[in-house]
Amino acid sequence: MSSNLVKGTAILTIGLFLSKALGLLYVIPFYAIVGNESIVLYQYAYIPYNIALSFAISGAPLAFSKYTAKYNTLGDYATGRSLMKSGMLVMALTGIASFLILYFMAEPIAHMVRKDDDQIFTIEEIASVIRWVSFALIVVPVMSLVRGFLQGYQKFEPTSVSQLVEQIVRILFVLAGAFFVVHFLHESPRTAVNFAVFAAFIGALASLVVLYLYWKKYKPEFDHLLAKSPPASKVSFRDMYKELFTYIFPFILVGVINPLYQFVDMITFNDAMRSIGLAKVTDIYFGMLNFLTHKIVMIPVMVATGFSMALIPVITSYYAKRDQKGIVRSLDQTYQIMLFLTVPMVIGLIVLSNEFYQFLYEKDDMGAAILAYYAPVAILFGLYTVTASILQGIDRHKWIVFTSLLGLLLKLALNIPLIKLFETNGAILATAFGYTVAVGTNIAIISKTLEYRSKMVTRRLILIGILNAVMLAAVLLTLKLLNLFGVADSKIQALFYIFVCAVVGAGVYGYLSLKVGLAQKLFGNRLKRLTSKFGL
């Protein structure tokens, strides 16, 4: 791999991570502005928007980059440019179509959400936020195509910078707009949410401007390559897009599966809660489940998959070369790193659920309880992402479709009966069952296809479990000692308790992992050289 590609990939990863981190942090001031009740309107808008967006563009940047890179490698720069021109029209039409569908489906979706007159929001209020957010669909598909085209030339910086600018502009518009509406216009927080969701459109425009500036910067280079290129290959547009869709569809499903699970909750949760007499609180509980706690639960998923996903191209390479030892070694490392990083973070969220919820939002026993119950599902989210990526790497795309839909159907079948039995925890259980089936089937297919068996991983996972048990005892003891001085009753105190417990937990877990040699085996020679200096 060239140094330029390594550098570009690093830039892309850092930009994505910063963008995701900002996407979590802005919720804290936004929650303070609009309050506990109104914030769920934001999620009612974004769940259908994310699904529409996934179908409009998911996989497009990667598909266009793969297609462009393929022909660029052959010296045929004209074919990529030809696809770019037609793709701009296709993506523009896709964006407009997606916008119109979501805009006019807003009211029917709102009727699916509102099931009782005791609920907080009206049909019009729910439909309004969906309509406001739908405008972003006009811009985003074209933006995604430009990103993919530039990545095909190994220009990763534009994607990274445009993602970051998009997120920053969006967040500034969300916060400034909501604050202005509530504190200067003295309108309701519900009105402020309409302005907040429209920020997706403003952010996308800002990103498109950034990409245009990069296009102007690189155009002389691209034109020079095009001038030396032979005439475009005699590939019909029909064949072009047929090839593109073979790239795109599995990525669409992987990208949209989590929003689809949330959409199942969105159209079934309120009705099930109404049927057991909880219509007055169902909107608030839904917001806690599918927005406030979900944002926190995705933290360990983001961190762990960021490390383990770097190993996926290696697995693909070993599979192409039929290197069985390399396959086994890479899979061993992938599963171990995934769980080594995720499990302790999940334990931390469970033990410190009250403190985390109070620091990020406010003191709320119900919100903290939902977070504690929901946190373990992060392990399944991470495993699904990793196993689906491995299946993509070994060309088992049909199985991704089968296992993903199987899990989703299980969620759909179990959601209402489990909510009636266990209220909010029932929705979490249904999600856990759906993901467990999908992940278990993925692992079984991977094991059979790659003839993968590893007793060593089983032993290592037991060791990871023991280390986490010791860490859990240390954190519980630390929290108990802190609580002797009083339960956290302010955000500053909650943050202090989180910090102290995190330091103790990370210290115990890190020390034991190094002492038994597990960390060195997972993270390689550099860590070995570093720890040898300290006698570990």
PEFEN-V522259 format. One record per backbone hydrogen bond with DSSP energy under -0.5 kcal/mol. CO is the residue of the C=O (numbers start at 0). NH is the residue of the N-H. E is the energy in kcal/mol with one decimal. If there is no record, write none. Layout:
((CO NH E) (CO NH E))
This chain:
((1 5 -2.2) (2 6 -2.7) (3 7 -2.8) (4 8 -2.9) (5 9 -2.3) (6 10 -2.3) (7 11 -2.4) (8 12 -2.5) (9 13 -2.6) (10 14 -2.6) (11 15 -2.2) (12 16 -2.5) (13 17 -2.7) (14 18 -2.2) (15 19 -2.5) (16 20 -2.6) (17 21 -2.5) (18 22 -1.7) (19 23 -0.9) (20 23 -0.8) (20 24 -2.4) (21 25 -2.2) (23 26 -1.1) (24 27 -1.3) (24 28 -0.6) (25 29 -2.0) (26 30 -2.8) (27 31 -1.6) (28 32 -1.6) (29 33 -2.5) (30 34 -2.3) (33 37 -0.6) (34 38 -1.3) (36 39 -1.1) (37 40 -1.4) (37 41 -0.7) (38 41 -0.6) (38 42 -0.9) (39 43 -2.3) (40 44 -1.5) (41 45 -2.0) (42 46 -2.2) (43 47 -0.6) (44 48 -1.5) (45 49 -2.8) (46 50 -1.7) (47 51 -2.6) (48 52 -2.9) (49 53 -2.3) (50 54 -2.1) (51 55 -1.8) (52 56 -2.7) (52 57 -0.6) (53 57 -1.8) (56 59 -3.4) (58 62 -3.2) (59 63 -3.0) (60 64 -2.1) (61 65 -2.7) (62 66 -2.4) (63 67 -2.8) (64 68 -2.7) (65 69 -2.1) (66 70 -1.7) (67 71 -2.5) (68 72 -2.2) (69 73 -0.8) (70 75 -2.5) (71 74 -1.7) (74 76 -1.2) (74 229 -0.5) (75 79 -0.7) (76 80 -1.7) (77 81 -2.3) (78 82 -2.3) (79 83 -2.1) (80 84 -2.1) (81 85 -2.0) (82 86 -3.1) (83 87 -2.1) (84 88 -1.1) (85 89 -2.4) (86 90 -3.4) (87 91 -2.0) (88 92 -2.5) (89 93 -2.6) (90 94 -2.6) (91 95 -2.3) (92 96 -2.6) (93 97 -2.6) (94 98 -2.5) (95 99 -2.6) (96 100 -2.5) (97 101 -2.5) (98 102 -2.9) (99 103 -2.4) (100 104 -1.5) (101 105 -0.6) (102 105 -0.7) (104 108 -2.5) (105 109 -2.3) (106 110 -2.1) (107 111 -1.4) (108 112 -1.4) (109 113 -2.7) (112 114 -0.7) (115 118 -1.6) (121 125 -1.9) (122 126 -2.7) (123 127 -2.5) (124 128 -1.5) (125 129 -1.5) (126 130 -2.2) (127 131 -2.3) (128 132 -1.9) (129 133 -1.4) (130 134 -0.6) (131 134 -0.7) (132 135 -1.4) (133 136 -1.5) (134 137 -1.6) (135 138 -1.0) (135 139 -2.2) (136 140 -0.6) (138 142 -1.9) (139 143 -2.4) (140 144 -1.7) (141 145 -2.0) (142 146 -2.0) (143 147 -2.3) (144 148 -2.6) (145 149 -2.3) (146 150 -2.2) (147 151 -1.6) (148 152 -0.6) (149 152 -1.0) (149 154 -2.3) (150 153 -2.2) (153 155 -0.9) (155 159 -2.0) (156 160 -3.0) (157 161 -2.5) (158 162 -2.2) (159 163 -2.0) (160 164 -2.8) (161 165 -2.6) (162 166 -2.2) (163 167 -2.6) (164 168 -2.8) (165 169 -2.3) (166 170 -2.6) (167 171 -2.6) (168 172 -2.3) (169 173 -2.7) (170 174 -2.8) (171 175 -2.7) (172 176 -2.3) (173 177 -2.3) (174 178 -2.5) (175 179 -2.6) (176 180 -2.4) (177 181 -2.3) (178 182 -2.8) (179 183 -1.8) (179 184 -2.2) (180 186 -2.7) (187 190 -0.7) (187 191 -1.6) (188 192 -1.6) (189 193 -0.9) (190 194 -1.2) (191 195 -2.1) (192 196 -2.4) (193 197 -1.3) (194 198 -0.6) (195 198 -0.9) (196 199 -1.5) (197 200 -1.2) (197 201 -1.3) (198 202 -2.9) (199 203 -1.9) (200 204 -2.1) (201 205 -2.1) (202 206 -2.2) (203 207 -2.2) (204 208 -2.1) (205 209 -1.9) (206 210 -2.4) (207 211 -2.2) (208 212 -2.0) (209 213 -2.0) (210 214 -2.4) (211 215 -2.3) (212 216 -1.7) (213 217 -2.4) (214 218 -1.9) (215 219 -0.5) (217 220 -0.5) (217 221 -2.3) (218 222 -3.2) (219 223 -1.9) (220 224 -1.9) (221 225 -2.4) (222 226 -2.3) (223 227 -1.1) (224 228 -0.6) (225 228 -0.8) (232 234 -2.7) (233 235 -0.6) (235 239 -2.6) (236 240 -2.5) (237 241 -1.8) (238 242 -2.3) (239 243 -2.2) (240 244 -2.4) (241 245 -1.1) (242 246 -1.0) (243 246 -0.8) (243 247 -2.2) (244 248 -2.0) (246 250 -0.6) (247 250 -0.7) (247 251 -2.1) (248 252 -2.0) (249 253 -2.2) (250 254 -2.4) (251 255 -2.0) (252 256 -1.3) (255 259 -2.2) (256 260 -2.1) (257 261 -2.1) (258 262 -2.3) (259 263 -2.1) (260 264 -1.7) (261 265 -2.4) (262 266 -2.0) (263 267 -1.1) (264 268 -3.0) (267 271 -2.3) (268 272 -2.7) (269 273 -2.3) (270 274 -1.9) (271 275 -0.7) (272 275 -0.8) (272 277 -2.8) (273 276 -1.9) (277 280 -0.9) (277 281 -0.9) (280 284 -2.6) (281 285 -2.4) (282 286 -2.1) (283 287 -2.1) (284 288 -2.3) (285 289 -3.0) (286 290 -1.3) (286 291 -2.4) (287 292 -2.6) (290 294 -1.9) (291 295 -0.9) (292 296 -2.7) (293 297 -1.6) (295 298 -1.7) (296 300 -0.7) (297 301 -2.5) (298 302 -2.2) (299 303 -2.5) (300 304 -2.3) (301 305 -1.2) (302 306 -1.1) (303 307 -2.4) (304 308 -2.9) (306 309 -0.7) (307 310 -1.6) (308 311 -1.3) (308 312 -0.5) (310 314 -1.9) (311 315 -2.3) (312 316 -2.2) (313 317 -2.4) (314 318 -2.4) (315 319 -2.2) (316 320 -1.7) (317 321 -0.5) (317 322 -2.7) (318 321 -0.8) (321 323 -1.2) (322 326 -2.2) (323 327 -2.5) (324 328 -2.4) (325 329 -2.4) (326 330 -2.7) (327 331 -2.6) (328 332 -2.1) (329 333 -2.6) (330 334 -2.5) (331 335 -2.1) (332 336 -2.7) (333 337 -2.3) (334 338 -2.1) (335 339 -3.1) (336 340 -2.0) (337 341 -1.9) (338 342 -1.8) (340 344 -0.8) (341 345 -2.4) (342 346 -2.5) (343 347 -2.1) (344 348 -2.0) (345 349 -2.2) (346 350 -2.7) (347 351 -2.3) (349 352 -1.2) (351 355 -3.0) (352 356 -2.4) (353 357 -2.2) (354 358 -2.5) (355 359 -2.6) (356 360 -2.4) (356 361 -0.9) (363 367 -2.3) (364 368 -2.1) (365 369 -2.3) (366 370 -2.1) (367 371 -2.4) (368 372 -1.9) (369 373 -2.3) (370 374 -2.3) (373 376 -1.7) (374 377 -2.1) (375 378 -1.4) (375 379 -0.7) (376 380 -2.3) (377 381 -2.4) (378 382 -2.3) (379 383 -2.5) (380 384 -2.0) (381 385 -2.2) (382 386 -2.8) (383 387 -2.6) (384 388 -1.8) (385 389 -2.1) (386 390 -2.2) (387 391 -2.0) (388 392 -2.3) (389 393 -1.5) (390 395 -3.0) (391 394 -1.4) (395 399 -1.1) (396 400 -1.6) (397 401 -2.3) (398 402 -2.9) (399 403 -2.2) (400 404 -2.2) (401 405 -2.2) (402 406 -2.2) (403 407 -2.1) (404 408 -2.6) (405 409 -1.9) (406 410 -2.1) (407 411 -2.4) (408 412 -2.3) (409 413 -2.2) (410 414 -2.0) (411 415 -0.5) (413 417 -2.4) (414 418 -2.4) (415 419 -2.3) (416 420 -1.3) (417 421 -3.3) (418 422 -2.4) (421 424 -1.2) (422 425 -1.2) (422 426 -0.9) (423 426 -0.6) (423 427 -1.4) (424 428 -2.4) (425 429 -2.3) (426 430 -1.9) (427 431 -2.5) (428 432 -2.7) (429 433 -2.2) (430 434 -2.6) (431 435 -2.4) (432 436 -2.1) (433 437 -2.0) (434 438 -3.1) (435 439 -2.8) (436 440 -2.3) (437 441 -2.3) (438 442 -2.7) (439 443 -2.0) (440 444 -2.4) (441 445 -2.7) (442 446 -2.7) (443 447 -2.2) (444 448 -2.9) (445 449 -2.6) (446 451 -2.3) (450 452 -0.6) (453 457 -1.1) (454 458 -2.2) (455 459 -2.6) (456 460 -2.9) (457 461 -1.8) (458 462 -2.0) (459 463 -2.8) (460 464 -2.1) (461 465 -2.2) (462 466 -2.6) (463 467 -2.2) (464 468 -1.9) (465 469 -2.1) (466 470 -2.2) (467 471 -2.8) (468 472 -2.1) (469 473 -2.0) (470 474 -2.5) (471 475 -2.7) (472 476 -2.2) (473 477 -2.2) (474 478 -2.8) (475 479 -2.3) (476 480 -2.2) (477 481 -2.3) (478 482 -2.4) (479 483 -0.7) (480 483 -0.6) (481 484 -1.6) (482 485 -1.4) (489 493 -2.5) (490 494 -2.5) (491 495 -2.2) (492 496 -2.5) (493 497 -2.4) (494 498 -2.7) (495 499 -2.6) (496 500 -2.4) (497 501 -2.6) (498 502 -2.4) (499 503 -2.3) (500 504 -3.0) (501 505 -3.0) (502 506 -2.4) (503 507 -2.7) (504 508 -2.7) (505 509 -2.8) (506 510 -2.5) (507 511 -2.4) (508 512 -2.2) (509 513 -2.2) (510 514 -2.7) (511 515 -2.3) (512 517 -1.2) (512 518 -1.4) (513 516 -0.5) (516 520 -1.6) (517 521 -1.8) (518 522 -2.5) (519 523 -1.3) (523 527 -1.4) (524 528 -2.8) (525 529 -2.0) (526 530 -2.8) (527 531 -2.1) (528 532 -0.8) (529 532 -0.7) (530 533 -1.1) (530 535 -2.3) (531 534 -1.0))
